[in-house]
Amino acid sequence: MNLNHLYYFRALAKEEHYTKTAEHLSITQPSLSHAISCLESELGVKLFEKQGRNAKLTKYGALFLRYVEQSLEMLDEGKRILIESSGIQGGFLDIGYIYTLGSHLIPEMLKNYLKEKEGNRIKFSFGQGTTKQMIAQLKDGVYDFVFASYVNGEKDLEFYPITKEELVLIVPKDHPLAGADSVDLKDTIDYPYIAFSENSGLRPVISQLFAQIKCQPKFAYEGEEDSSVAGLVAAGFGIAIMPKIPLLQTMDVCTVPISSPEIRRYVYLVTKKNKYLAPAAKDFIRFIKKNYSVL
C-alpha cells in the first residue's frame, strides 16, 4: 500500500472534490484519480461515489478513513519526534556520568550550554553510575556519550580529557590528621582506609598512587560512590582519598591536601567510534570540547 495514496485519500475525504484536492496537493487530477483507483483495486471496495461534482465517501470509505487518520497521525507524530530528537533546534540527549560529577560539573555544563543555545528545545535524560557501568552502557547504546574515567584497552571508544580533579584525603573531624596543612601518603598507611569499589574509575588511580610509594594501606570498607565513601569516613570507619567536590563541605569530614606523590586525575568525555550521533549530540560535544578541554 502506497503511503502517498493514503495521504491523498485523507485529503480527498476532507475536500470532497477531485480538482480542489489535486490543487491542494500540488498534483494533477489524473494522478489523484489513479491513486484512489489503486487503493480501491487493492482493497476491493469503492471508497468514493460521485454526487454531482463532489466525491463522497462510501460506507466502506468512511470506515477505512477512521484507521487511515489514526495511522497517519501516528506516523506524523513519529516524524515530528524524530526531527526534534535529531535536530539542533530541538534535540533529546541521553547522557551518563560518574557519581562525582553530579553535584557540580554536569549542572554547570548544562547551564552554560543552554544559555548559549537560548530558545532551542533540547531535552536531556541522565544516568549515573561507576565508570565500569557507564562504559558498558555506552557500548550498549544506552547513552549518546558519557563522562567517566579513562579505561585501558577500549579501542572502540574515544576518550577526550575535559577536566582535572584535585584528589584530597578526607578524615573524620576528630582524626589526628584533621588539622594538617598537607599530608604525604606514606604517613597515612597505618590508618584504615575506605576504598572505592572495583567498578569505580577512581580505584585504579588511587591504587597507582600507593604503588608509587610502594606501600599498601588496609582497606576496612568499600563504597561505590562518593557520598557513601564520605559518609563512612564521617562516621569514623576510616579515611579515604577522593575528588575535592562541593559535597564534602556538607559532610562531617576534614579535607587535607596531598603533598606527595603527585596526583593527576582526569575526567573524560567518552564517545563510541563510528557511532551515528544526531546533530544535537554533535553540537553538545562541540561545545564541551571548546569550553572544557584540558588539552
Summary of the structure (lengths in Angstrom):
residues: 295
radius of gyration: 30.6
end to end distance: 55.2
largest distance: 99.7
contacts: 889
relative contact order: 0.14
helix: 44%
strand: 26%
